[in-house]
Structures are given as C-alpha cells and as structure tokens.
C-alpha cells in the first residue's frame, strides 16, 4: 500500500487499529453500516492508521477523515489533543468531518447528508468549480509511450516514475491506459497498479483490456481508484450496468475514441483502429443512462497534433450529459487548456506528451489558469 496512505504509520499503530476494528462503539457501528461497501460510491476504511494517529473512518480518494466524538472528547485535555491532531493531519492535506455520538443517534440523516455533500466536491460532478488537470500515461509493454493519431509510438519513460513526478507537481488525477491490451487480448497488469499505488497519493484510473467484473475487481483491489472501459463497453453495453451496480457509478469511466467520418463523429475501438456504426453523442448518452460516472472523450483527429482540443464537440457533449467530461486529444500549449475550460466548461483536461516531455509544467499551467479566472486546485 502507498506510504502516503498510511503516512508512515508504524507496526504498533497497525496493531492498535486492528484491535479497535473489533471494538467499535455503538455510534461507530451505526455509521459504518452506511459507509461500508461503496454505498456512497467511495470506499471508506474504519480505524485506519495515519502516521501516529488512527482515524475512525477514512476515505483515501477524497482524503477525508470522519471522527465520532463521545462525551470524553468534551474534556479540555482531550479536546486540545483533538485540535492538535486535526491540525497536523490537515497539514498533510487531509479534510475533517467531526460528529458527536448524539448526532449519530438523533440526527443521522443530517450526518449522512453532510458526508455526501463533502464527497460531492469539485472532483465529482459536472459544474464543479475546480477544474482538474490529468496527465495520461499510455502504457505498452510496461513503458509509457506517445504517438500521433494513435500511431508512430515512441518511448516516454517509466510509468511509475512519471506517476510519482506528476503527483509531486500537483496533478489532480492520473489516467493509465494499456493501449494494446484489447488488441493483443491481454489483461491490464495488476502489478503496475500496485506499484503506482505505493508511490502516489492522488486518484488514478486504469483502463485497457477490462472485459468483466473480475478484471475491474482485481484492479480496484490492487489500488486503482477508478476503471476505464472502451471497446468492451461498446461490444457489450450491459457491462456498464454491471460495473456500476457492482462498484458504484463513480468508479466507472467510459473512454470514447472518436473521429469524424463524413459529417459525423463516429466511435472507434481497439485503440482507434476499428470504426463502428455508433455516432459519438448517441453512444455517450446511452453510456450515461447505463451508469457511466464519467466520460473520457478523445478526439482522434486532434490526438497528438498539439493543435488544440476539439472544443466544439466537447461543448456539445458537456451541454448534453450530466456527468463529468474529461477533454482529451490535442493539447499543445497552455492556451489550449485555457480555451477548453472557457469554451466548453468541461470538468477536466487530459494530456500526455506536453507533460511527459516537460513542454508544460503543471504548476505553471495552474498558475496561468488561475490568472484567467479558471479555478483549479493548488
């Protein structure tokens, strides 16, 4: 597991946390009944080690700690310790929600509404204030690669090292796509997910060769925050329903590779090699209705060209659906990011080569976006 996930917690803390899991208070037991099993479309852990502390409940995806305070927390020395502990963890980027046991017993609906509101932060949902910057790592044979219009691939570095670097730069999320998994009938490598999860503390999505529930389950258990499907969903749309039901809609990203053919945008499969009969907007609408939590829309006509995003198509899609849209394909300058957010109002923008080869640094990009009144996380 990621060292960031536990903040270097020692063996004694793990032992204490394990003991507390089997000795929860009545209030903790009640709340856990609503938090466990992805019921809020995120995974919570109970009695979770964080450095020298133990959080009552912790959601790594949102770096959210939920604490339940019994009457003992009204004592001045305990309250002072609570405040200091919270400050220390907030300095590590954590967010806090605190409730009393009485609130759990008497105002549970209000408590759950407060938690759900916190989980509906700008990382989630169309119309959120903060825009996300997402480096994409196309992986082939264990290496990051990049090409133009999905061909002429060249090496761009080790994916785990790049992931760590991006997390340090301030990327909001990462996307890993095993771009040949479907073509070569391979499964996305679980070991890569484990390696990445050990190194970074930001959400990441993994895609490529996911054809059934077992594939997604293995990747999520290995440490991925979301899974992305493309070809398998088009061939078997019911897979979207199955994944959303099994894991929650927020775990399911539908990647759509599109190219203009005649006067229509047409969905393509197998890394953009195979055109289908599906029109892009129709397919995205269907995917949303089946339980997709997010759309990763790549314009193959723009991909790798560094000529800018397909803002017209992105605007059309973003104005049609009610789930987050990630723009992909065509980023070549900081101005392209400014344009895509200002013109299409998508939730996130994804790029690869401009980040991999240092042409755009994420801190510089976010600074310019803020100067253009585009809210981003810093």
C-alpha positions, 0 to 999 in steps of 0.5 A: 500500500502507498506510504502516503496512505498510511503516512508512515504509520508504524507496526504498533499503530497497525496493531492498535487499529486492528484491535479497535476494528473489533471494538467499535462503539455503538455510534461507530457501528451505526455509521459504518453500516452506511459507509461500508461497501461503496454505498456512497460510491467511495470506499471508506476504511474504519480505524485506519492508521495515519502516521501516529494517529488512527482515524475512525473512518477514512476515505483515501480518494477524497482524503477525508477523515470522519471522527465520532466524538463521545462525551470524553472528547468534551474534556479540555485535555482531550479536546486540545489533543483533538485540535492538535491532531486535526491540525497536523493531519490537515497539514498533510492535506487531509479534510475533517468531518467531526460528529458527536455520538448524539448526532449519530443517534438523533440526527443521522440523516443530517450526518449522512447528508453532510458526508455526501455533500463533502464527497460531492466536491469539485472532483465529482460532478459536472459544474464543479468549480475546480477544474482538474488537470490529468496527465495520461500515461499510455502504457505498452509493454510496461513503458509509457509511450506517445504517438500521433493519431494513435500511431508512430509510438515512441518511448516516454519513460517509466510509468511509475516514475512519471506517476510519482513526478506528476503527483509531486507537481500537483496533478489532480488525477492520473489516467493509465491506459494499456493501449494494446491490451484489447488488441493483443487480448491481454489483461491490464497488469495488476502489478503496475497498479500496485506499484503506482499505488505505493508511490502516489497519493492522488486518484488514478484510473486504469483502463485497457483490456477490462472485459468483466467484473473480475478484471475491474475487481482485481484492479480496484483491489490492487489500488486503482481508484477508478476503471476505464472501459472502451471497446468492451463497453461498446461490444457489450453495453450491459457491462456498464450496468454491471460495473456500476451496480457492482462498484458504484457509478463513480468508479466507472469511466467510459473512454470514447475514441472518436473521429469524424467520418463524413459529417459525423463523429463516429466511435472507434475501438481497439485503440482507434483502429476499428470504426463502428456504426455508433455516432459519438453523442448517441453512444455517450448518452446511452453510456450515461443512462447505463451508469457511466460516472464519467466520460473520457472523450478523445478526439482522434483527429486532434490526438497528438497534433498539439493543435488544440482540443476539439472544443466544439464537440466537447461543448456539445457533449458537456451541454448534453450529459450530466456527468463529468467530461474529461477533454482529451486529444490535442493539447499543445500549449497552455492556451489550449487548456485555457480555451477548453475550460472557457469554451466548453466548461468541461470538468477536466483536461487530459494530456500526455506528451506536453507533460511527459516531455516537460513542454508544460509544467503543471504548476505553471499551467495552474498558475496561468489558469488561475490568472484567467479566472479558471479555478483549479486546485493548488 
